[in-house]
Amino acid sequence: MPATKEVKCTSEDCELDMFENHYTYDIADDHSVADLSCPLCGGTDCLEEIEL
């Protein structure tokens, strides 16, 4: 089953608390949260993976 990551935005100016990113089987092995941007504020250095 493809991976799912829960990610939170830590920017004080952003109202988004978390989102889920669902991957396909085709995702590159070296893909990480650092490759994403916040869907609300657009920030790239404010995202952290929520460890389950």
MMTF fields as JSON, N, C-alpha, C and O atoms, coordinates in Angstrom:
{
  "mmtfVersion": "1.0.0",
  "mmtfProducer": "UNKNOWN",
  "numBonds": 207,
  "numAtoms": 208,
  "numGroups": 52,
  "numChains": 1,
  "numModels": 1,
  "chainsPerModel": [1],
  "groupsPerChain": [52],
  "chainIdList": ["A"],
  "bondAtomList": [4, 2, 8, 6, 12, 10, 16, 14, 20, 18, 24, 22, 28, 26, 32, 30, 36, 34, 40, 38, 44, 42, 48, 46, 52, 50, 56, 54, 60, 58, 64, 62, 68, 66, 72, 70, 76, 74, 80, 78, 84, 82, 88, 86, 92, 90, 96, 94, 100, 98, 104, 102, 108, 106, 112, 110, 116, 114, 120, 118, 124, 122, 128, 126, 132, 130, 136, 134, 140, 138, 144, 142, 148, 146, 152, 150, 156, 154, 160, 158, 164, 162, 168, 166, 172, 170, 176, 174, 180, 178, 184, 182, 188, 186, 192, 190, 196, 194, 200, 198, 204, 202],
  "bondOrderList": [1, 1, 1, 1, 1, 1, 1, 1, 1, 1, 1, 1, 1, 1, 1, 1, 1, 1, 1, 1, 1, 1, 1, 1, 1, 1, 1, 1, 1, 1, 1, 1, 1, 1, 1, 1, 1, 1, 1, 1, 1, 1, 1, 1, 1, 1, 1, 1, 1, 1, 1],
  "groupList": [{"groupName": "MET", "atomNameList": ["N", "CA", "C", "O"], "elementList": ["N", "C", "C", "O"], "formalChargeList": [0, 0, 0, 0], "bondAtomList": [1, 0, 2, 1, 3, 2], "bondOrderList": [1, 1, 2], "singleLetterCode": "M", "chemCompType": "L-PEPTIDE LINKING"}, {"groupName": "PRO", "atomNameList": ["N", "CA", "C", "O"], "elementList": ["N", "C", "C", "O"], "formalChargeList": [0, 0, 0, 0], "bondAtomList": [1, 0, 2, 1, 3, 2], "bondOrderList": [1, 1, 2], "singleLetterCode": "P", "chemCompType": "L-PEPTIDE LINKING"}, {"groupName": "ALA", "atomNameList": ["N", "CA", "C", "O"], "elementList": ["N", "C", "C", "O"], "formalChargeList": [0, 0, 0, 0], "bondAtomList": [1, 0, 2, 1, 3, 2], "bondOrderList": [1, 1, 2], "singleLetterCode": "A", "chemCompType": "L-PEPTIDE LINKING"}, {"groupName": "THR", "atomNameList": ["N", "CA", "C", "O"], "elementList": ["N", "C", "C", "O"], "formalChargeList": [0, 0, 0, 0], "bondAtomList": [1, 0, 2, 1, 3, 2], "bondOrderList": [1, 1, 2], "singleLetterCode": "T", "chemCompType": "L-PEPTIDE LINKING"}, {"groupName": "LYS", "atomNameList": ["N", "CA", "C", "O"], "elementList": ["N", "C", "C", "O"], "formalChargeList": [0, 0, 0, 0], "bondAtomList": [1, 0, 2, 1, 3, 2], "bondOrderList": [1, 1, 2], "singleLetterCode": "K", "chemCompType": "L-PEPTIDE LINKING"}, {"groupName": "GLU", "atomNameList": ["N", "CA", "C", "O"], "elementList": ["N", "C", "C", "O"], "formalChargeList": [0, 0, 0, 0], "bondAtomList": [1, 0, 2, 1, 3, 2], "bondOrderList": [1, 1, 2], "singleLetterCode": "E", "chemCompType": "L-PEPTIDE LINKING"}, {"groupName": "VAL", "atomNameList": ["N", "CA", "C", "O"], "elementList": ["N", "C", "C", "O"], "formalChargeList": [0, 0, 0, 0], "bondAtomList": [1, 0, 2, 1, 3, 2], "bondOrderList": [1, 1, 2], "singleLetterCode": "V", "chemCompType": "L-PEPTIDE LINKING"}, {"groupName": "CYS", "atomNameList": ["N", "CA", "C", "O"], "elementList": ["N", "C", "C", "O"], "formalChargeList": [0, 0, 0, 0], "bondAtomList": [1, 0, 2, 1, 3, 2], "bondOrderList": [1, 1, 2], "singleLetterCode": "C", "chemCompType": "L-PEPTIDE LINKING"}, {"groupName": "SER", "atomNameList": ["N", "CA", "C", "O"], "elementList": ["N", "C", "C", "O"], "formalChargeList": [0, 0, 0, 0], "bondAtomList": [1, 0, 2, 1, 3, 2], "bondOrderList": [1, 1, 2], "singleLetterCode": "S", "chemCompType": "L-PEPTIDE LINKING"}, {"groupName": "ASP", "atomNameList": ["N", "CA", "C", "O"], "elementList": ["N", "C", "C", "O"], "formalChargeList": [0, 0, 0, 0], "bondAtomList": [1, 0, 2, 1, 3, 2], "bondOrderList": [1, 1, 2], "singleLetterCode": "D", "chemCompType": "L-PEPTIDE LINKING"}, {"groupName": "LEU", "atomNameList": ["N", "CA", "C", "O"], "elementList": ["N", "C", "C", "O"], "formalChargeList": [0, 0, 0, 0], "bondAtomList": [1, 0, 2, 1, 3, 2], "bondOrderList": [1, 1, 2], "singleLetterCode": "L", "chemCompType": "L-PEPTIDE LINKING"}, {"groupName": "PHE", "atomNameList": ["N", "CA", "C", "O"], "elementList": ["N", "C", "C", "O"], "formalChargeList": [0, 0, 0, 0], "bondAtomList": [1, 0, 2, 1, 3, 2], "bondOrderList": [1, 1, 2], "singleLetterCode": "F", "chemCompType": "L-PEPTIDE LINKING"}, {"groupName": "ASN", "atomNameList": ["N", "CA", "C", "O"], "elementList": ["N", "C", "C", "O"], "formalChargeList": [0, 0, 0, 0], "bondAtomList": [1, 0, 2, 1, 3, 2], "bondOrderList": [1, 1, 2], "singleLetterCode": "N", "chemCompType": "L-PEPTIDE LINKING"}, {"groupName": "HIS", "atomNameList": ["N", "CA", "C", "O"], "elementList": ["N", "C", "C", "O"], "formalChargeList": [0, 0, 0, 0], "bondAtomList": [1, 0, 2, 1, 3, 2], "bondOrderList": [1, 1, 2], "singleLetterCode": "H", "chemCompType": "L-PEPTIDE LINKING"}, {"groupName": "TYR", "atomNameList": ["N", "CA", "C", "O"], "elementList": ["N", "C", "C", "O"], "formalChargeList": [0, 0, 0, 0], "bondAtomList": [1, 0, 2, 1, 3, 2], "bondOrderList": [1, 1, 2], "singleLetterCode": "Y", "chemCompType": "L-PEPTIDE LINKING"}, {"groupName": "ILE", "atomNameList": ["N", "CA", "C", "O"], "elementList": ["N", "C", "C", "O"], "formalChargeList": [0, 0, 0, 0], "bondAtomList": [1, 0, 2, 1, 3, 2], "bondOrderList": [1, 1, 2], "singleLetterCode": "I", "chemCompType": "L-PEPTIDE LINKING"}, {"groupName": "GLY", "atomNameList": ["N", "CA", "C", "O"], "elementList": ["N", "C", "C", "O"], "formalChargeList": [0, 0, 0, 0], "bondAtomList": [1, 0, 2, 1, 3, 2], "bondOrderList": [1, 1, 2], "singleLetterCode": "G", "chemCompType": "PEPTIDE LINKING"}],
  "groupTypeList": [0, 1, 2, 3, 4, 5, 6, 4, 7, 3, 8, 5, 9, 7, 5, 10, 9, 0, 11, 5, 12, 13, 14, 3, 14, 9, 15, 2, 9, 9, 13, 8, 6, 2, 9, 10, 8, 7, 1, 10, 7, 16, 16, 3, 9, 7, 10, 5, 5, 15, 5, 10],
  "groupIdList": [1, 2, 3, 4, 5, 6, 7, 8, 9, 10, 11, 12, 13, 14, 15, 16, 17, 18, 19, 20, 21, 22, 23, 24, 25, 26, 27, 28, 29, 30, 31, 32, 33, 34, 35, 36, 37, 38, 39, 40, 41, 42, 43, 44, 45, 46, 47, 48, 49, 50, 51, 52],
  "secStructList": [7, 7, 7, 3, 3, 3, 3, 3, 3, 7, 7, 6, 6, 7, 7, 7, 7, 7, 3, 3, 3, 3, 7, 7, 6, 6, 7, 7, 6, 6, 7, 7, 4, 4, 4, 7, 7, 7, 6, 6, 6, 7, 7, 1, 1, 1, 3, 3, 3, 3, 7, 7],
  "xCoordList": [0.845, 0.0, 0.892, 1.898, 0.536, 1.349, 1.409, 0.499, 2.492, 2.697, 1.782, 1.37, 1.476, 0.755, 1.56, 1.983, 1.775, 2.485, 1.577, 0.88, 1.595, 0.902, 1.941, 3.015, 1.603, 2.542, 1.876, 0.683, 2.655, 2.126, 2.914, 4.1, 2.243, 2.878, 3.172, 2.283, 4.407, 4.817, 4.906, 5.331, 4.517, 4.556, 3.525, 2.365, 3.945, 3.026, 1.966, 0.907, 2.236, 1.306, 0.313, -0.545, 0.418, -0.43, -1.457, -1.138, -2.683, -3.76, -3.949, -4.794, -3.182, -3.285, -2.536, -1.355, -3.215, -2.534, -1.867, -0.77, -2.506, -1.898, -2.623, -3.753, -1.941, -2.575, -1.944, -0.852, -2.646, -2.13, -1.692, -2.365, -0.577, -0.076, -0.091, 0.596, -0.871, -0.996, -0.146, -0.271, 0.711, 1.645, 1.163, 0.361, 1.669, 1.418, 2.596, 3.576, 2.496, 3.583, 4.79, 5.889, 4.591, 5.647, 6.543, 7.417, 6.363, 7.116, 8.604, 8.979, 9.437, 10.893, 11.339, 10.771, 12.335, 12.825, 13.366, 13.298, 13.902, 14.501, 13.533, 13.953, 12.243, 11.25, 11.035, 10.944, 10.954, 10.754, 9.857, 9.447, 9.556, 8.733, 9.403, 8.714, 10.713, 11.444, 11.098, 11.336, 10.546, 10.153, 8.758, 8.328, 8.056, 6.675, 6.604, 7.567, 5.448, 5.16, 3.782, 2.935, 3.564, 2.285, 1.187, 1.348, 0.08, -0.994, -1.74, -2.488, -1.558, -2.258, -1.369, -1.745, -0.193, 0.664, 1.756, 2.377, 2.001, 3.013, 4.426, 5.362, 4.599, 5.935, 6.545, 5.844, 7.87, 8.573, 9.463, 9.765, 9.881, 10.771, 10.024, 10.652, 8.701, 7.888, 7.158, 6.316, 7.464, 6.755, 7.555, 8.776, 6.839, 7.451, 6.538, 5.315, 7.145, 6.362, 5.915, 6.698, 4.667, 4.128, 4.416, 3.91, 5.221, 5.558, 4.398, 3.902, 3.972, 2.851, 3.316, 2.5],
  "yCoordList": [-1.176, 0.0, 1.242, 1.276, 2.259, 3.477, 4.183, 4.08, 4.886, 5.591, 6.799, 7.405, 7.132, 8.349, 9.047, 8.415, 10.349, 11.117, 12.214, 12.875, 12.4, 13.533, 14.617, 14.37, 15.821, 16.939, 18.12, 18.365, 18.848, 20.043, 21.265, 21.174, 22.405, 23.674, 24.373, 24.526, 24.792, 25.42, 26.943, 27.596, 27.507, 28.957, 29.614, 29.205, 30.63, 31.34, 32.116, 32.424, 32.436, 33.198, 32.321, 32.838, 31.017, 30.086, 29.456, 29.099, 29.323, 28.742, 27.243, 26.623, 26.653, 25.224, 24.457, 24.708, 23.531, 22.778, 21.52, 21.176, 20.821, 19.62, 19.227, 19.646, 18.407, 17.814, 16.454, 16.162, 15.63, 14.312, 14.337, 14.903, 13.725, 13.6, 12.117, 11.312, 11.761, 10.37, 10.167, 10.909, 9.169, 8.914, 7.771, 6.935, 7.756, 6.643, 5.674, 5.942, 4.591, 3.623, 4.166, 3.624, 5.232, 5.76, 6.794, 7.36, 7.057, 8.11, 7.758, 6.608, 8.77, 8.559, 8.202, 8.691, 7.366, 6.92, 8.06, 8.004, 9.095, 10.196, 11.351, 12.403, 11.178, 12.227, 12.376, 11.385, 13.639, 13.886, 15.096, 15.742, 15.4, 16.566, 17.845, 18.816, 17.863, 19.041, 19.376, 20.498, 18.426, 18.647, 19.26, 19.594, 19.408, 19.899, 21.375, 21.948, 21.976, 23.322, 23.301, 22.479, 24.201, 24.263, 24.668, 25.651, 23.938, 24.271, 25.555, 26.076, 26.077, 27.298, 28.534, 29.508, 28.504, 29.699, 29.644, 30.665, 28.464, 28.333, 28.174, 28.05, 28.174, 28.054, 26.692, 25.685, 26.678, 25.421, 25.016, 23.834, 25.96, 25.631, 25.52, 25.456, 25.496, 25.463, 24.132, 24.013, 23.148, 21.877, 20.836, 20.742, 20.06, 18.975, 17.762, 17.884, 16.593, 15.355, 15.029, 15.133, 14.635, 14.201, 12.708, 11.909, 12.349, 10.945, 10.243, 10.721, 9.122, 8.382, 7.382, 6.671],
  "zCoordList": [0.0, 0.0, 0.0, 0.708, -0.784, -0.841, 0.515, 1.338, 0.708, 1.977, 2.111, 1.121, 3.355, 3.701, 4.781, 5.749, 4.624, 5.641, 6.153, 5.384, 7.468, 8.073, 8.293, 8.841, 7.857, 7.884, 8.58, 8.4, 9.375, 10.026, 9.584, 9.269, 9.565, 9.246, 10.567, 11.405, 10.751, 12.002, 11.908, 12.861, 10.785, 10.617, 11.531, 11.555, 12.282, 13.175, 12.402, 12.949, 11.138, 10.316, 9.559, 8.843, 9.706, 8.96, 9.897, 11.031, 9.418, 10.226, 9.987, 10.633, 9.078, 8.805, 9.888, 10.127, 10.537, 11.592, 11.057, 11.497, 10.112, 9.533, 8.259, 8.007, 7.457, 6.278, 6.028, 6.515, 5.263, 4.9, 3.445, 2.584, 3.196, 1.841, 1.475, 2.102, 0.465, 0.035, -1.209, -2.183, -1.175, -2.263, -3.144, -2.727, -4.365, -5.272, -5.182, -4.488, -5.863, -5.883, -6.653, -6.541, -7.433, -8.296, -7.609, -8.266, -6.335, -5.654, -5.6, -5.369, -5.816, -5.776, -4.359, -3.382, -4.255, -2.955, -2.103, -0.876, -2.745, -1.99, -1.733, -1.25, -2.046, -1.792, -0.285, 0.439, 0.184, 1.609, 1.814, 0.849, 3.059, 3.401, 2.902, 2.591, 2.821, 2.341, 0.888, 0.441, 0.157, -1.235, -1.36, -2.464, -0.253, -0.262, 0.117, 0.627, -0.142, 0.345, 0.994, 0.643, 1.935, 2.64, 1.659, 0.935, 1.621, 0.684, 1.049, 0.222, 2.257, 2.653, 2.542, 1.891, 3.17, 3.174, 2.116, 1.818, 1.54, 0.507, 1.023, 0.232, 2.343, 2.92, 2.666, 2.568, 2.561, 2.312, 3.478, 3.637, 4.283, 5.405, 6.726, 7.782, 6.687, 7.897, 8.084, 8.974, 7.27, 7.337, 8.113, 7.984, 8.919, 9.675, 9.573, 9.636, 9.415, 9.42, 10.829, 11.773, 10.975, 12.264, 12.371, 11.583, 13.338, 13.54, 14.236, 15.256, 13.692, 14.269, 15.28, 15.865]
}
